[in-house]
């Protein structure tokens, strides 16, 4: 994956992220392994997420770089306490084989022929 985005790609991702709400909040505890795994799960599910980070600007910038380095993500935007991060979704391989058939319909019961 390339670590850089073209200006057009960055602009499109910013537009998509505008309506998103932050899915991960990083508080006083900082960036722990649990928070990092939650960010990884969110990136796998959504590909583009917002993160709210507390602390001063230098700490937020360090957090952004650490997240991007550890998870292979790309920083799209950093405004105030909000970070926007993007990572391509992994491609899922569909199993090859015969397509499944519909299950057989149950037979109708006819009660007219009872003796």
C-alpha positions as CSV (number, residue, x, y, z in Angstrom):
1,X,0.0,0.0,0.0
2,X,1.3,3.4,-0.8
3,X,1.8,5.7,2.1
4,X,0.8,8.8,0.1
5,X,-2.5,9.9,-1.3
6,X,-3.0,12.0,-4.3
7,X,-4.7,15.4,-3.6
8,X,-7.8,14.2,-5.3
9,X,-8.0,11.0,-3.3
10,X,-7.4,13.0,-0.1
11,X,-10.1,15.5,-1.0
12,X,-12.6,12.6,-1.7
13,X,-11.7,10.9,1.7
14,X,-12.2,14.2,3.6
15,X,-15.6,14.6,2.0
16,X,-16.6,11.1,3.0
17,X,-15.3,11.6,6.5
18,X,-17.1,14.9,7.0
19,X,-20.4,13.2,8.1
20,X,-18.7,10.5,10.3
21,X,-18.7,10.5,14.0
22,X,-15.6,9.5,16.0
23,X,-15.6,5.8,16.6
24,X,-12.7,5.6,19.0
25,X,-11.9,8.0,21.8
26,X,-8.3,8.1,23.2
27,X,-8.3,9.7,26.7
28,X,-5.8,10.2,29.5
29,X,-4.7,6.6,29.3
30,X,-3.1,7.2,25.9
31,X,-2.7,4.8,23.1
32,X,-2.7,1.3,24.7
33,X,-2.6,-2.0,22.9
34,X,-6.4,-2.4,23.6
35,X,-7.1,0.9,21.9
36,X,-4.8,0.1,19.0
37,X,-6.6,-3.3,18.5
38,X,-10.0,-1.5,18.6
39,X,-8.8,1.0,15.9
40,X,-7.6,-2.0,13.9
41,X,-11.0,-3.6,14.1
42,X,-12.7,-0.4,13.1
43,X,-10.4,0.1,10.1
44,X,-11.0,-3.4,9.0
45,X,-14.8,-2.9,9.2
46,X,-15.1,0.6,7.8
47,X,-11.8,1.5,6.1
48,X,-12.2,5.2,7.0
49,X,-12.6,6.3,10.6
50,X,-12.4,9.3,12.9
51,X,-10.6,9.2,16.2
52,X,-10.9,11.8,19.0
53,X,-7.7,12.3,20.9
54,X,-7.0,14.3,24.1
55,X,-3.8,16.0,25.1
56,X,-1.6,18.6,23.6
57,X,-0.9,19.0,19.9
58,X,2.5,17.3,19.9
59,X,1.1,14.3,21.8
60,X,-1.8,14.0,19.2
61,X,0.7,14.2,16.3
62,X,2.8,11.5,17.9
63,X,-0.3,9.3,18.4
64,X,-1.3,9.8,14.8
65,X,2.1,8.7,13.5
66,X,2.2,5.7,15.9
67,X,-1.3,4.6,14.7
68,X,-0.3,4.9,11.1
69,X,3.0,3.1,11.5
70,X,1.6,0.2,13.6
71,X,-1.5,-0.4,11.5
72,X,-0.3,0.4,8.0
73,X,-2.9,3.2,7.7
74,X,-2.8,6.6,6.0
75,X,-3.4,9.9,7.8
76,X,-6.0,11.8,5.9
77,X,-6.6,14.8,8.1
78,X,-5.7,16.1,11.6
79,X,-7.8,19.0,12.7
80,X,-7.8,19.9,16.4
81,X,-8.5,16.8,18.4
82,X,-9.9,14.8,15.5
83,X,-7.8,12.4,13.4
84,X,-9.1,10.9,10.2
85,X,-7.4,7.6,9.2
86,X,-7.8,5.4,6.1
87,X,-6.7,1.9,5.3
88,X,-7.9,-0.2,2.3
89,X,-10.2,-3.0,3.2
90,X,-8.7,-6.5,2.7
91,X,-10.0,-8.3,-0.3
92,X,-12.1,-11.3,0.6
93,X,-11.7,-14.4,-1.5
94,X,-14.9,-16.1,-2.3
95,X,-14.7,-19.9,-2.2
96,X,-14.9,-21.4,-5.6
97,X,-17.2,-24.3,-6.2
98,X,-20.6,-25.3,-7.2
99,X,-23.3,-22.8,-6.3
100,X,-25.7,-24.0,-3.7
101,X,-29.2,-25.1,-4.8
102,X,-32.3,-23.9,-3.1
103,X,-33.6,-26.4,-0.5
104,X,-36.3,-28.7,-1.7
105,X,-39.9,-27.5,-1.0
106,X,-41.8,-29.7,1.4
107,X,-44.5,-31.8,-0.3
108,X,-48.1,-30.6,0.0
109,X,-50.4,-33.0,2.0
110,X,-53.6,-33.9,0.4
111,X,-56.3,-34.9,2.9
112,X,-59.0,-35.6,0.4
113,X,-58.0,-39.2,-0.3
114,X,-58.2,-40.5,3.3
115,X,-60.2,-43.7,3.8
